[in-house]
Amino acid sequence: MNRSQLIEELRRIVGPAGVVADPVALMTYDADGCVMDTGEPQVVVLPASAEQVSGVVRLASRYGVPIVPRGAGTGLSGGATPIGGGIVVSTARMDRVLEIDARNGRALCQPGVINWELSQAVRPYGYQFAPDPSSQKACTVGGNIANNAGGPHCLKYGTTASHVLGVQMVLPDGSIIWTGDGNPAPVGYDLTGVITGSEGTIGLVTAAWLKLTRLPEAVRVVLALFPDIAGASASVSQVIASGFLPAALEIMDRLAIKAVNDMYRLGLPEQAGAALLIEVDGVDDGLDELLADMTTVCWRNGALDVRPARTPAEQNQVWAARKNAFGAMGRLAPTYYLVDTVVPRTRLPYTMEQVGRISQEHRLPIANVFHAGDGNLHPIILFDRRDRSQNQRALEAATAVMHVSIEQGGVISGEHGIGVEKQDYMTLLFSTEDLAAMAGLHQSFDPYDLFNPGKVFPKGRGCGELAALRRAGVAWSELKSR
């Protein structure tokens, strides 16, 4: 099938306004937020319903053209990058909250609903959608489901997987199924759990029942300032070890403070080497005492100052600085590479030491903004991608951070997924048998590798056999008998 014929058939399915085919416009879709890999799609479609998605998938399946699902394109691992071309299916026009079932604490949404807008829609009912990635005002719930996204408040409330009650999805043959009916205690195989975090490799989500969380009666926020990151990290471990469960524990290091301090008029002193943001929420009575117990831990670990954000406006100011810290890195360097790993909380001080060592060895500054309560690190490697040497050193530094994290008992992603960025690191974490089991599961849904091919599974040396098995569609039961 030639491209013109493909475009014409797609226009018949989604309408002329739902097809993007102009070469210049297609450049908008050649990558997500990850700057390290790009790929040109053959065409982009913007369906408005599950039936239109089904029609697009049936057409793609008939002609063997890959499908690459895309939400807002805010992902940071290349998950929505069409590295092998194909049809990018954008969910931008599937952006309606279909039902708010306040009595049962749930909402039915299309995948293109913006995370922040969902929380605003359910707020009058006394609810919020708890997963809150830093890109909350731009990212979609469909993208959150694909990557099992996290966020600052996932320390207390859990990542996206804890808030999905069932999804409607289109399979590679175009059929439409539900993995659950919104019941919080379904029976049978947990297909919702399988699709959440599968990065668009086994089906395309067209609607979802999402669990809503009650808004807390009261919220308290403080910024504890430390001379270095070691004291802030030690405080995080000790707060959790003492049995406290804050809503959020977030750290910014000296470079990150420098990036946001002036922009958000925080007035933080230059001697502050780390800022620990603590938020507690719940019933108003007793909340101040709870926060005081936590700040005592900070003073014990050498805090320079503890600054409460007393009003909602002050709290919004602090959170805006934290959530927009990645964007503020443009004040320090033309490009950054955000690394996403997790280590046990008790290993935070040592791991941060190692990140400092890696920064020196590779002669690149590394800022740190991270979900400390989850042990979810985000070393931000600052460089200029126009400089080939810096480009290479940034990649090597990221690899070194991955190795350190795994050596400390961690994993290679806390919330951004594997995509193409980290697929070759999978062999550091999983055995061939582990990966073969995943490949068998994938094969049972997508035997012809139609959905988002070339993602998640390793493609490097030593994994050729596994990749070949995946392509051949070998099931797990067959692998075990070999």
TORLUMDO-550328 format. One record per residue (C-alpha): residue number from 1; residue in one letter; x, y, z. Coordinates in Angstrom, 3 decimals. Layout:
% TORLUMDO-550328
(r NUM 'a' (X Y Z)),
...
//
This chain:
% TORLUMDO-550328
(r 1 'm' (0.000 0.000 0.000)),
(r 2 'n' (1.410 3.402 -0.866)),
(r 3 'r' (1.243 6.373 1.506)),
(r 4 's' (-1.358 8.282 -0.512)),
(r 5 'q' (-3.726 5.335 -0.430)),
(r 6 'l' (-3.169 4.917 3.318)),
(r 7 'i' (-3.947 8.591 3.959)),
(r 8 'e' (-7.080 8.424 1.822)),
(r 9 'e' (-8.427 5.391 3.698)),
(r 10 'l' (-7.620 7.005 7.069)),
(r 11 'r' (-9.536 10.150 6.026)),
(r 12 'r' (-12.578 7.997 5.335)),
(r 13 'i' (-12.362 6.641 8.916)),
(r 14 'v' (-11.621 9.773 10.993)),
(r 15 'g' (-12.548 12.550 8.565)),
(r 16 'p' (-10.192 14.876 6.648)),
(r 17 'a' (-9.584 17.090 9.724)),
(r 18 'g' (-8.463 14.067 11.720)),
(r 19 'v' (-5.422 13.290 9.530)),
(r 20 'v' (-2.068 15.086 9.672)),
(r 21 'a' (0.042 14.363 6.591)),
(r 22 'd' (1.947 17.576 5.859)),
(r 23 'p' (5.702 16.864 6.244)),
(r 24 'v' (6.296 20.023 8.277)),
(r 25 'a' (3.394 19.298 10.627)),
(r 26 'l' (4.613 15.717 11.060)),
(r 27 'm' (7.859 17.034 12.565)),
(r 28 't' (5.805 17.935 15.651)),
(r 29 'y' (5.279 14.227 16.251)),
(r 30 'd' (8.805 12.898 15.637)),
(r 31 'a' (9.623 12.624 19.367)),
(r 32 'd' (8.150 13.019 22.818)),
(r 33 'g' (9.912 14.891 25.642)),
(r 34 'c' (13.010 12.678 25.284)),
(r 35 'v' (15.526 14.524 23.106)),
(r 36 'm' (17.872 11.600 22.446)),
(r 37 'd' (15.875 9.750 19.726)),
(r 38 't' (13.589 10.859 16.894)),
(r 39 'g' (11.596 9.125 14.141)),
(r 40 'e' (9.332 10.396 11.381)),
(r 41 'p' (5.781 8.979 11.279)),
(r 42 'q' (4.152 8.186 7.940)),
(r 43 'v' (0.984 9.896 9.086)),
(r 44 'v' (-0.772 11.050 12.277)),
(r 45 'v' (-4.461 10.470 13.011)),
(r 46 'l' (-6.640 12.098 15.658)),
(r 47 'p' (-9.672 9.857 16.218)),
(r 48 'a' (-12.613 11.034 18.339)),
(r 49 's' (-14.088 7.686 19.425)),
(r 50 'a' (-13.217 4.071 20.202)),
(r 51 'e' (-14.963 3.038 16.981)),
(r 52 'q' (-12.683 5.304 14.932)),
(r 53 'v' (-9.614 3.935 16.761)),
(r 54 's' (-10.845 0.427 15.956)),
(r 55 'g' (-11.162 1.338 12.280)),
(r 56 'v' (-7.638 2.761 12.191)),
(r 57 'v' (-6.215 -0.327 13.902)),
(r 58 'r' (-8.030 -2.703 11.538)),
(r 59 'l' (-6.586 -0.811 8.573)),
(r 60 'a' (-3.076 -0.812 10.062)),
(r 61 's' (-3.348 -4.520 10.859)),
(r 62 'r' (-4.500 -5.336 7.340)),
(r 63 'y' (-1.491 -3.583 5.788)),
(r 64 'g' (1.057 -4.329 8.540)),
(r 65 'v' (1.698 -0.683 9.396)),
(r 66 'p' (2.844 -0.062 13.013)),
(r 67 'i' (0.645 1.902 15.428)),
(r 68 'v' (2.290 4.315 17.899)),
(r 69 'p' (-0.112 5.620 20.596)),
(r 70 'r' (0.471 9.187 21.799)),
(r 71 'g' (-1.039 11.298 24.575)),
(r 72 'a' (0.325 14.808 25.096)),
(r 73 'g' (3.890 13.819 24.140)),
(r 74 't' (5.230 14.794 27.578)),
(r 75 'g' (6.862 11.393 28.138)),
(r 76 'l' (10.593 11.391 28.826)),
(r 77 's' (11.678 7.924 27.680)),
(r 78 'g' (10.841 8.011 23.963)),
(r 79 'g' (7.740 5.840 24.462)),
(r 80 'a' (5.676 7.895 21.967)),
(r 81 't' (8.518 8.360 19.488)),
(r 82 'p' (7.781 6.607 16.141)),
(r 83 'i' (11.282 5.198 15.770)),
(r 84 'g' (10.186 2.868 12.952)),
(r 85 'g' (7.642 5.188 11.339)),
(r 86 'g' (4.032 4.042 11.106)),
(r 87 'i' (0.750 5.663 12.154)),
(r 88 'v' (0.837 7.848 15.257)),
(r 89 'v' (-2.579 7.712 16.945)),
(r 90 's' (-3.014 10.875 18.986)),
(r 91 't' (-5.722 10.883 21.656)),
(r 92 'a' (-5.874 14.709 21.716)),
(r 93 'r' (-9.513 14.757 20.516)),
(r 94 'm' (-10.665 12.080 22.958)),
(r 95 'd' (-10.687 14.567 25.808)),
(r 96 'r' (-14.062 14.244 27.526)),
(r 97 'v' (-14.894 13.320 31.115)),
(r 98 'l' (-17.822 11.032 30.297)),
(r 99 'e' (-19.218 10.502 33.786)),
(r 100 'i' (-18.496 11.552 37.365)),
(r 101 'd' (-19.903 8.956 39.743)),
(r 102 'a' (-19.342 10.841 43.013)),
(r 103 'r' (-21.375 8.407 45.126)),
(r 104 'n' (-18.951 5.639 44.207)),
(r 105 'g' (-15.834 7.849 44.061)),
(r 106 'r' (-14.978 7.226 40.422)),
(r 107 'a' (-14.972 8.901 36.999)),
(r 108 'l' (-15.189 7.600 33.426)),
(r 109 'c' (-12.795 9.430 31.084)),
(r 110 'q' (-11.497 9.349 27.573)),
(r 111 'p' (-7.683 8.973 27.403)),
(r 112 'g' (-6.975 12.501 26.154)),
(r 113 'v' (-8.295 14.206 29.312)),
(r 114 'i' (-5.578 16.355 30.893)),
(r 115 'n' (-4.636 15.114 34.372)),
(r 116 'w' (-5.040 18.572 35.968)),
(r 117 'e' (-8.393 19.181 34.252)),
(r 118 'l' (-9.788 15.925 35.629)),
(r 119 's' (-8.949 17.028 39.176)),
(r 120 'q' (-10.568 20.414 38.520)),
(r 121 'a' (-13.715 18.706 37.155)),
(r 122 'v' (-14.188 16.520 40.236)),
(r 123 'r' (-13.161 19.164 42.803)),
(r 124 'p' (-16.726 20.514 43.296)),
(r 125 'y' (-17.677 16.990 44.412)),
(r 126 'g' (-14.911 17.005 47.054)),
(r 127 'y' (-12.551 14.750 45.083)),
(r 128 'q' (-9.205 14.793 43.269)),
(r 129 'f' (-7.326 12.436 40.946)),
(r 130 'a' (-4.348 11.731 43.186)),
(r 131 'p' (-1.500 10.831 40.735)),
(r 132 'd' (0.112 14.191 39.952)),
(r 133 'p' (3.165 14.091 37.629)),
(r 134 's' (5.187 17.283 37.351)),
(r 135 's' (3.698 17.670 33.860)),
(r 136 'q' (0.213 17.498 35.440)),
(r 137 'k' (-1.102 20.542 33.577)),
(r 138 'a' (-0.181 19.067 30.184)),
(r 139 'c' (-0.050 15.257 30.430)),
(r 140 't' (-3.083 13.052 29.753)),
(r 141 'v' (-4.613 10.271 31.817)),
(r 142 'g' (-4.038 7.906 28.872)),
(r 143 'g' (-0.316 8.652 28.986)),
(r 144 'n' (-0.374 8.277 32.769)),
(r 145 'i' (-1.903 4.799 32.367)),
(r 146 'a' (0.588 3.809 29.647)),
(r 147 'n' (3.573 4.692 31.841)),
(r 148 'n' (2.066 4.036 35.285)),
(r 149 'a' (2.991 7.644 36.051)),
(r 150 'g' (3.875 8.819 39.526)),
(r 151 'g' (4.254 12.233 41.101)),
(r 152 'p' (4.978 13.951 44.426)),
(r 153 'h' (1.815 12.732 46.165)),
(r 154 'c' (2.277 9.103 45.129)),
(r 155 'l' (4.313 8.605 48.309)),
(r 156 'k' (1.025 8.510 50.225)),
(r 157 'y' (-1.541 7.722 47.532)),
(r 158 'g' (0.283 5.376 45.142)),
(r 159 't' (1.091 5.586 41.437)),
(r 160 't' (-1.467 5.516 38.619)),
(r 161 'a' (-1.903 1.724 38.847)),
(r 162 's' (-3.567 2.194 42.246)),
(r 163 'h' (-6.199 4.469 40.693)),
(r 164 'v' (-7.330 2.600 37.547)),
(r 165 'l' (-10.473 0.499 37.979)),
(r 166 'g' (-10.809 -0.732 34.394)),
(r 167 'v' (-10.025 0.315 30.837)),
(r 168 'q' (-11.646 0.052 27.447)),
(r 169 'm' (-9.003 -0.909 24.907)),
(r 170 'v' (-8.666 -1.709 21.220)),
(r 171 'l' (-6.757 -4.898 20.436)),
(r 172 'p' (-4.565 -5.401 17.332)),
(r 173 'd' (-7.431 -7.028 15.411)),
(r 174 'g' (-9.590 -3.948 16.033)),
(r 175 's' (-11.862 -5.577 18.608)),
(r 176 'i' (-12.877 -3.471 21.622)),
(r 177 'i' (-12.841 -4.961 25.126)),
(r 178 'w' (-13.206 -3.799 28.746)),
(r 179 't' (-10.750 -5.077 31.355)),
(r 180 'g' (-13.161 -4.198 34.168)),
(r 181 'd' (-16.451 -2.433 34.809)),
(r 182 'g' (-15.217 0.071 37.408)),
(r 183 'n' (-15.744 -2.321 40.318)),
(r 184 'p' (-12.909 -1.880 42.858)),
(r 185 'a' (-12.729 -5.641 43.533)),
(r 186 'p' (-12.955 -7.432 40.156)),
(r 187 'v' (-12.525 -11.173 39.722)),
(r 188 'g' (-10.479 -13.044 37.131)),
(r 189 'y' (-7.162 -12.085 35.592)),
(r 190 'd' (-6.003 -8.550 36.353)),
(r 191 'l' (-5.926 -7.296 32.765)),
(r 192 't' (-6.147 -3.699 34.016)),
(r 193 'g' (-2.859 -4.281 35.821)),
(r 194 'v' (-1.362 -5.721 32.632)),
(r 195 'i' (-2.276 -2.714 30.475)),
(r 196 't' (-1.200 -0.150 33.110)),
(r 197 'g' (2.482 0.484 32.497)),
(r 198 's' (2.593 -1.517 29.234)),
(r 199 'e' (3.586 1.651 27.316)),
(r 200 'g' (1.140 1.157 24.462)),
(r 201 't' (2.672 -2.149 23.387)),
(r 202 'i' (-0.339 -4.440 23.815)),
(r 203 'g' (-3.412 -2.293 23.115)),
(r 204 'l' (-4.696 1.233 22.806)),
(r 205 'v' (-6.764 2.602 25.715)),
(r 206 't' (-9.910 4.426 24.581)),
(r 207 'a' (-11.631 5.011 27.958)),
(r 208 'a' (-10.959 4.314 31.641)),
(r 209 'w' (-12.750 4.116 34.958)),
(r 210 'l' (-10.562 6.001 37.439)),
(r 211 'k' (-10.691 5.964 41.222)),
(r 212 'l' (-11.105 9.373 42.849)),
(r 213 't' (-9.589 10.397 46.182)),
(r 214 'r' (-11.262 12.631 48.751)),
(r 215 'l' (-9.762 16.116 49.114)),
(r 216 'p' (-8.080 16.440 52.522)),
(r 217 'e' (-9.627 18.711 55.148)),
(r 218 'a' (-6.331 20.564 55.623)),
(r 219 'v' (-2.832 20.796 54.148)),
(r 220 'r' (0.471 22.031 55.635)),
(r 221 'v' (3.671 22.683 53.644)),
(r 222 'v' (7.171 23.593 54.841)),
(r 223 'l' (10.564 24.015 53.152)),
(r 224 'a' (13.469 22.766 55.251)),
(r 225 'l' (16.828 24.137 54.101)),
(r 226 'f' (20.073 22.221 54.560)),
(r 227 'p' (23.728 23.063 53.868)),
(r 228 'd' (24.029 19.920 51.722)),
(r 229 'i' (21.950 17.142 50.253)),
(r 230 'a' (23.186 14.523 52.752)),
(r 231 'g' (21.248 16.089 55.654)),
(r 232 'a' (18.074 16.357 53.570)),
(r 233 's' (18.354 12.744 52.396)),
(r 234 'a' (19.004 11.453 55.918)),
(r 235 's' (15.930 13.344 57.160)),
(r 236 'v' (13.751 11.619 54.558)),
(r 237 's' (14.846 8.147 55.698)),
(r 238 'q' (14.367 9.025 59.366)),
(r 239 'v' (10.909 10.581 58.863)),
(r 240 'i' (9.652 7.404 57.186)),
(r 241 'a' (11.472 5.118 59.629)),
(r 242 's' (9.739 6.963 62.500)),
(r 243 'g' (6.371 5.791 61.183)),
(r 244 'f' (5.218 9.066 59.616)),
(r 245 'l' (3.540 9.116 56.203)),
(r 246 'p' (3.652 12.631 54.702)),
(r 247 'a' (1.695 13.394 51.549)),
(r 248 'a' (4.983 14.382 49.840)),
(r 249 'l' (8.732 14.521 50.500)),
(r 250 'e' (10.581 16.289 47.675)),
(r 251 'i' (14.215 17.404 47.425)),
(r 252 'm' (15.925 20.025 45.257)),
(r 253 'd' (19.717 20.387 45.352)),
(r 254 'r' (21.838 23.536 45.034)),
(r 255 'l' (21.727 23.694 41.219)),
(r 256 'a' (17.968 23.163 41.145)),
(r 257 'i' (17.484 25.850 43.808)),
(r 258 'k' (19.568 28.190 41.690)),
(r 259 'a' (17.322 27.498 38.673)),
(r 260 'v' (14.011 28.188 40.466)),
(r 261 'n' (14.919 30.649 43.231)),
(r 262 'd' (14.788 33.842 41.206)),
(r 263 'm' (12.091 32.690 38.814)),
(r 264 'y' (9.600 31.993 41.630)),
(r 265 'r' (10.870 34.626 44.103)),
(r 266 'l' (11.449 32.063 46.816)),
(r 267 'g' (14.114 34.146 48.530)),
(r 268 'l' (16.198 31.124 49.497)),
(r 269 'p' (19.697 31.864 50.870)),
(r 270 'e' (22.759 31.102 48.723)),
(r 271 'q' (24.234 28.840 51.409)),
(r 272 'a' (21.296 26.429 51.044)),
(r 273 'g' (22.669 23.285 49.404)),
(r 274 'a' (19.369 21.413 49.492)),
(r 275 'a' (15.687 22.137 50.068)),
(r 276 'l' (13.354 19.465 51.443)),
(r 277 'l' (9.671 20.123 50.761)),
(r 278 'i' (7.398 18.395 53.261)),
(r 279 'e' (3.623 18.285 52.858)),
(r 280 'v' (1.214 16.684 55.312)),
(r 281 'd' (-2.545 16.466 54.816)),
(r 282 'g' (-5.611 15.062 56.519)),
(r 283 'v' (-7.860 16.119 59.394)),
(r 284 'd' (-6.951 19.616 60.586)),
(r 285 'd' (-6.819 18.654 64.268)),
(r 286 'g' (-3.318 17.386 65.093)),
(r 287 'l' (-1.748 18.247 61.724)),
(r 288 'd' (0.505 20.988 63.149)),
(r 289 'e' (1.840 18.612 65.807)),
(r 290 'l' (2.531 15.970 63.153)),
(r 291 'l' (4.471 18.475 61.065)),
(r 292 'a' (6.398 19.669 64.115)),
(r 293 'd' (7.553 16.094 64.793)),
(r 294 'm' (8.882 15.856 61.224)),
(r 295 't' (10.669 19.204 61.307)),
(r 296 't' (12.333 18.119 64.563)),
(r 297 'v' (13.978 15.361 62.531)),
(r 298 'c' (15.199 18.030 60.074)),
(r 299 'w' (16.720 20.184 62.837)),
(r 300 'r' (18.440 17.093 64.201)),
(r 301 'n' (20.062 16.554 60.773)),
(r 302 'g' (21.522 20.066 60.618)),
(r 303 'a' (18.759 22.070 58.925)),
(r 304 'l' (19.667 25.737 58.407)),
(r 305 'd' (16.078 26.896 58.496)),
(r 306 'v' (12.498 25.623 58.302)),
(r 307 'r' (10.112 27.899 56.409)),
(r 308 'p' (6.366 27.230 56.514)),
(r 309 'a' (4.172 28.127 53.540)),
(r 310 'r' (1.291 29.530 55.593)),
(r 311 't' (-1.289 30.452 52.982)),
(r 312 'p' (-2.651 28.586 49.938)),
(r 313 'a' (-0.922 31.219 47.769)),
(r 314 'e' (2.449 30.525 49.418)),
(r 315 'q' (1.896 26.776 49.090)),
(r 316 'n' (1.079 27.162 45.390)),
(r 317 'q' (4.234 29.235 44.935)),
(r 318 'v' (6.436 26.538 46.475)),
(r 319 'w' (4.756 23.756 44.522)),
(r 320 'a' (4.973 25.729 41.275)),
(r 321 'a' (8.732 26.036 41.795)),
(r 322 'r' (9.088 22.331 42.465)),
(r 323 'k' (6.837 21.138 39.628)),
(r 324 'n' (8.368 23.499 37.067)),
(r 325 'a' (11.964 22.874 38.099)),
(r 326 'f' (12.655 20.776 34.993)),
(r 327 'g' (11.603 23.633 32.723)),
(r 328 'a' (13.701 26.064 34.755)),
(r 329 'm' (16.821 24.087 33.807)),
(r 330 'g' (16.842 26.097 30.586)),
(r 331 'r' (18.331 28.895 32.697)),
(r 332 'l' (21.408 26.712 33.290)),
(r 333 'a' (22.019 24.817 30.026)),
(r 334 'p' (20.546 24.503 26.509)),
(r 335 't' (19.736 20.799 26.956)),
(r 336 'y' (19.188 18.348 29.778)),
(r 337 'y' (18.929 14.601 30.060)),
(r 338 'l' (16.597 13.587 32.862)),
(r 339 'v' (17.453 10.221 34.411)),
(r 340 'd' (14.682 8.296 36.189)),
(r 341 't' (15.765 5.630 38.688)),
(r 342 'v' (14.778 4.363 42.121)),
(r 343 'v' (16.868 3.291 45.116)),
(r 344 'p' (15.867 2.194 48.625)),
(r 345 'r' (15.433 5.333 50.780)),
(r 346 't' (18.247 4.315 53.130)),
(r 347 'r' (20.631 4.324 50.139)),
(r 348 'l' (19.797 7.902 49.133)),
(r 349 'p' (22.796 9.608 50.822)),
(r 350 'y' (25.335 7.196 49.293)),
(r 351 't' (23.665 7.271 45.872)),
(r 352 'm' (23.638 11.069 45.808)),
(r 353 'e' (27.358 10.994 46.655)),
(r 354 'q' (27.903 8.762 43.638)),
(r 355 'v' (25.877 11.073 41.395)),
(r 356 'g' (28.243 13.873 42.453)),
(r 357 'r' (31.229 11.678 41.580)),
(r 358 'i' (29.730 10.839 38.161)),
(r 359 's' (29.187 14.544 37.512)),
(r 360 'q' (32.878 15.264 38.157)),
(r 361 'e' (34.168 12.278 36.182)),
(r 362 'h' (32.120 13.182 33.102)),
(r 363 'r' (32.717 16.926 33.471)),
(r 364 'l' (29.023 17.769 33.256)),
(r 365 'p' (26.902 19.514 35.919)),
(r 366 'i' (24.064 17.375 37.308)),
(r 367 'a' (21.115 18.973 39.096)),
(r 368 'n' (18.842 16.866 41.290)),
(r 369 'v' (15.087 17.244 41.779)),
(r 370 'f' (13.441 14.116 43.097)),
(r 371 'h' (10.660 12.293 44.888)),
(r 372 'a' (12.796 11.517 47.914)),
(r 373 'g' (10.031 9.792 49.862)),
(r 374 'd' (9.775 7.123 47.154)),
(r 375 'g' (13.545 6.944 46.600)),
(r 376 'n' (12.749 8.034 43.013)),
(r 377 'l' (15.787 9.955 41.753)),
(r 378 'h' (15.854 12.430 38.886)),
(r 379 'p' (19.478 13.400 38.198)),
(r 380 'i' (19.285 16.091 35.492)),
(r 381 'i' (22.425 16.028 33.350)),
(r 382 'l' (23.037 19.491 31.890)),
(r 383 'f' (24.779 19.690 28.520)),
(r 384 'd' (24.754 21.154 25.039)),
(r 385 'r' (23.572 18.574 22.509)),
(r 386 'r' (25.237 20.524 19.684)),
(r 387 'd' (28.566 19.432 21.190)),
(r 388 'r' (29.131 15.771 20.226)),
(r 389 's' (31.551 15.230 23.080)),
(r 390 'q' (29.055 16.511 25.637)),
(r 391 'n' (26.315 14.428 24.019)),
(r 392 'q' (28.385 11.261 24.431)),
(r 393 'r' (29.421 12.114 27.993)),
(r 394 'a' (25.776 12.743 28.940)),
(r 395 'l' (24.828 9.260 27.718)),
(r 396 'e' (27.742 7.709 29.609)),
(r 397 'a' (26.866 9.593 32.776)),
(r 398 'a' (23.246 8.392 32.562)),
(r 399 't' (24.444 4.803 32.168)),
(r 400 'a' (26.709 5.181 35.192)),
(r 401 'v' (23.779 6.446 37.302)),
(r 402 'm' (21.714 3.434 36.196)),
(r 403 'h' (24.469 1.048 37.276)),
(r 404 'v' (24.822 2.704 40.672)),
(r 405 's' (21.054 2.553 41.252)),
(r 406 'i' (20.864 -1.141 40.450)),
(r 407 'e' (23.927 -1.895 42.593)),
(r 408 'q' (22.134 -0.234 45.498)),
(r 409 'g' (19.103 -2.491 45.073)),
(r 410 'g' (17.082 -0.089 42.940)),
(r 411 'v' (15.331 -0.214 39.574)),
(r 412 'i' (15.684 1.683 36.287)),
(r 413 's' (12.415 3.604 36.262)),
(r 414 'g' (10.168 5.059 38.909)),
(r 415 'e' (7.522 6.678 36.746)),
(r 416 'h' (8.628 7.527 33.209)),
(r 417 'g' (8.689 4.044 31.712)),
(r 418 'i' (11.310 2.247 29.620)),
(r 419 'g' (10.478 3.360 26.056)),
(r 420 'v' (13.590 3.400 23.892)),
(r 421 'e' (15.699 5.280 26.418)),
(r 422 'k' (16.141 2.417 28.850)),
(r 423 'q' (15.344 -0.726 26.886)),
(r 424 'd' (18.968 -1.850 26.802)),
(r 425 'y' (19.215 -1.487 30.584)),
(r 426 'm' (16.495 -4.115 31.034)),
(r 427 't' (19.136 -6.861 30.958)),
(r 428 'l' (20.782 -5.280 34.007)),
(r 429 'l' (17.600 -5.862 35.952)),
(r 430 'f' (15.947 -8.928 34.451)),
(r 431 's' (17.169 -12.379 33.445)),
(r 432 't' (16.470 -13.794 29.992)),
(r 433 'e' (13.750 -15.946 31.542)),
(r 434 'd' (12.144 -12.907 33.166)),
(r 435 'l' (12.129 -11.091 29.849)),
(r 436 'a' (10.912 -14.157 27.979)),
(r 437 'a' (7.892 -14.328 30.305)),
(r 438 'm' (7.102 -10.703 29.491)),
(r 439 'a' (7.592 -11.410 25.775)),
(r 440 'g' (5.170 -14.335 26.012)),
(r 441 'l' (2.536 -12.089 27.608)),
(r 442 'h' (3.089 -9.477 24.915)),
(r 443 'q' (2.784 -12.097 22.201)),
(r 444 's' (-0.583 -13.275 23.503)),
(r 445 'f' (-1.996 -9.770 22.963)),
(r 446 'd' (-0.003 -8.547 19.955)),
(r 447 'p' (1.323 -11.524 17.935)),
(r 448 'y' (2.312 -9.391 14.933)),
(r 449 'd' (4.118 -6.661 16.899)),
(r 450 'l' (1.694 -4.011 15.639)),
(r 451 'f' (1.558 -1.747 18.702)),
(r 452 'n' (4.534 0.494 19.443)),
(r 453 'p' (7.210 -1.924 18.154)),
(r 454 'g' (10.825 -1.533 19.211)),
(r 455 'k' (9.990 -0.333 22.730)),
(r 456 'v' (10.571 -1.706 26.235)),
(r 457 'f' (12.308 -4.959 25.219)),
(r 458 'p' (16.109 -4.847 24.859)),
(r 459 'k' (17.582 -4.822 21.390)),
(r 460 'g' (21.249 -4.921 22.300)),
(r 461 'r' (23.858 -7.599 21.962)),
(r 462 'g' (23.060 -10.724 23.898)),
(r 463 'c' (19.353 -10.218 23.533)),
(r 464 'g' (19.111 -11.199 19.902)),
(r 465 'e' (17.663 -14.577 20.756)),
(r 466 'l' (14.966 -13.028 22.884)),
(r 467 'a' (14.118 -10.445 20.256)),
(r 468 'a' (13.921 -13.161 17.615)),
(r 469 'l' (11.590 -15.183 19.804)),
(r 470 'r' (9.383 -12.147 20.311)),
(r 471 'r' (9.238 -11.451 16.598)),
(r 472 'a' (8.440 -15.089 15.922)),
(r 473 'g' (5.597 -14.891 18.412)),
(r 474 'v' (6.820 -17.727 20.606)),
(r 475 'a' (4.609 -18.209 23.664)),
(r 476 'w' (5.951 -18.640 27.189)),
(r 477 's' (4.726 -22.240 27.347)),
(r 478 'e' (6.847 -23.057 24.301)),
(r 479 'l' (9.882 -21.279 25.743)),
(r 480 'k' (9.765 -23.331 28.914)),
(r 481 's' (9.880 -26.565 26.952)),
(r 482 'r' (13.049 -25.551 25.069)),
//
